[in-house]
Amino acid sequence: MLLATIPSVQWDIGFMISKTIKFPITHIAIVINTFGPFIIIAISVALLTLWRQPPKILKPQTLLSRIVSNTGIIIIYNTVLCLSNFIFVTHFRRHLMVWKIFCPRFLFSCMTLIIIDIVIIFVTIGFASGRVIRQVDTIFWN
């Protein structure tokens, strides 16, 4: 689990591809290493919705509505995490460790929420759901 403090970020992953810092490659490797699990979960919502579903339920309208509701649950969960982190940052604003523990956790949850929203909107609902629904439609109904 990432503790979301600056020392806990795995900076060495940026140097696995090259020995020196190269602008896009090093930064992309660090971002993928940090936010990779969240991106994978956001992309796999469409396939997890299909898991163990009988063919009667797999009509395109019901399948799309289930995918949208499952992605909505993920977005609501991450929004609640971000909101609770915001509440604790404002509550502990006079605490000595606010800039070392609470604020980095809040910033990490905000970045996670933004990345999950972007991936869900553009990749999961915009691209993956259409492909999955087309494949299920050709397998079971045509």
C-alpha positions, 0 to 999 in steps of 0.5 A, a space after each residue: 500500500 502506498 502511504 502517499 508521502 514523498 519518501 514512499 514513492 518508488 523513485 528507482 522505477 524511473 531509472 530502470 529504463 535508462 540510467 539518466 533522467 529522460 523527460 517523458 520516459 522516466 516520468 511516465 514510468 513513475 506515474 504508471 508505477 504509482 497509479 497502475 493498480 487504480 488504472 487497471 481496476 478502472 479499465 477492468 470494470 467492464 469485464 468484471 461486470 460480465 463475470 458469472 452473468 447468465 446469457 439472459 441478462 447480457 442484453 446490450 441495454 442491461 449490460 451498459 446500465 450495469 457497467 455504468 452503475 459499477 463505474 459509478 460505484 467506483 467513482 463514489 467510493 473514491 470521491 468519499 475517500 477524497 472528501 474524508 481526506 479533505 475533512 481530516 486535513 482541515 480538521 488537523 490543520 494545526 497539527 505538526 504532521 499535516 504537511 508530512 502525512 495528511 496533506 500528501 494523502 489528500 493530494 494523492 487521493 485527489 490525483 487518484 480520483 482525477 485519474 480514475 475519472 479520466 480512465 473511466 470516462 474515456 477508456 472504460 465507458 467510451 471505448 471498452 464498453 462498446 467493444 465488450 457489448 458488441 462482442 457479447 451481442 455477436 456471440 449470444 444474440 446474432 
